[in-house]
Amino acid sequence: MKPVIVSWSGGKDSALALKKVMEDKQVDVKGLFSTISEQSSRLPIHEVGGKWIQQQAESIGLPLFLIEMQDLATNEQYEGKLRDQFEQWKQDGIYTIVYADLFLEDIKKYRDQMLSRYQMEGYYPLWETDTEKAANNFISKGFQAIVTTVDTEKVPEKLVGHHYNQEFLKQLPAYVDPCGENGEFHTYVYNGPNFKRSIPVKGSHSFYTMDGRFAHIDLV
């Protein structure tokens, strides 16, 4: 079996990718890894607190590796932090990172080039999956998620804090990807078929980043 670490945002695509590799008898999932801000202890862009990511890992039953990054880190700083972690994983025989990317070629190319420099490789179990199919698959499998971030230039602000379900998908503008693959929105998964327990969480007050462009819901 190939040992892997799953790149984990706490959102629906990560949850789908994780479920797929956990069902693969050729793959042995050794843990999850997330990057969080040194300043806010939140995942950048998603703005979900690290404590909520930890609760997901505990419910799923996997170790979580939290890698702290300074805000607005350069690619060199980002890769330097990852390189140190990669070296530790390689000592344990882990050379593969699972990513939940669906179709963004430039991001996949960057990941593959970076990983190659450190003698690592990427695995993309959802690659080129139809995003409408992926969205419906997530919902039909019994996953539950809350929308934590919306790009207000693309998605109505009223949808932040909405549950990710068919009603949410119906309210999205036609030009918005149903999986938010272009960064239109982000989610936090609080229950699913590979969760041992549902995480008791709800949205509280809203806050904004990038001069009000991105609306976020605080989780409590």
Secondary structure, 3 states (H helix, E strand, C coil): CEEEEEECCCCHHHHHHHHHHHCCCCEEEEEEEEEEECCCCECCCCCCEHHHHHHHHHHHCCCEEEEEECCCCCHHHHHHHHHHHHHHHHHCCCCEEECCCCCCHHHHHHHHHHHHHCCCEEECCCCCCCHHHHHHHHHHCCCEEEEEEEECCCCCHHHCCCECCHHHHHHCCCCCCCCCCCCCEEEEEEECCCCCCCCCCCEEEEEEECCCCEEEEEEC
